[in-house]
Amino acid sequence: MSSQGSPTKISFVYSNPTDPDAFEAAYPEQLAVARELPGLLRLQASRVWPKEDGSPTPAYRLLDLYFTDYAAASAAAAAAGPLVKATLEHATGGVVIAFAEILEDA
């Protein structure tokens, strides 16, 4: 059963950008803005491993922002205008942003 009092993360799943070099040049700014979000407990940035056969990956990068609960994540989202603006400007392949309840963290 879901509880809004459960630990929550906001996940950004970046699709393959049309210009990876431009994305990488701008990505540190996005991380810096994300680190300033109120209530942020932890930030995890990752890059999707390339496929061995060279075909496109299902995503390019992942960014997970961790908060104590849904209310804290929502408060951060309300202050995330600069992050969303930078993300939409540089995520030329598209991005999916999702709130998720953390069910297990080992």
LINWOFEN-V326646 format. One record per backbone hydrogen bond with DSSP energy under -1.0 kcal/mol. NH is the residue of the N-H (numbers start at 1). CO is the residue of the C=O. Records with the same first field share a line. If there is no record, write none. Layout:
NH: CO, CO
//
This chain:
6: 3
8: 67
9: 100
10: 65
11: 98
12: 63
13: 96
14: 61
15: 94
23: 19
24: 20
25: 21
26: 22
27: 23
30: 26
31: 27
32: 28
33: 29
34: 30
35: 31
36: 33
37: 34
40: 37
41: 66
44: 64
46: 62
48: 60
54: 51
60: 14
61: 14
62: 46
63: 12
64: 44
65: 10
66: 42
67: 8
70: 4
73: 69
74: 70
75: 71
76: 72
77: 73
78: 74
80: 77
84: 80
85: 81
86: 82
87: 83
88: 84
89: 85
90: 86
91: 87
92: 90
94: 91
96: 13
98: 11
100: 9
102: 7
//
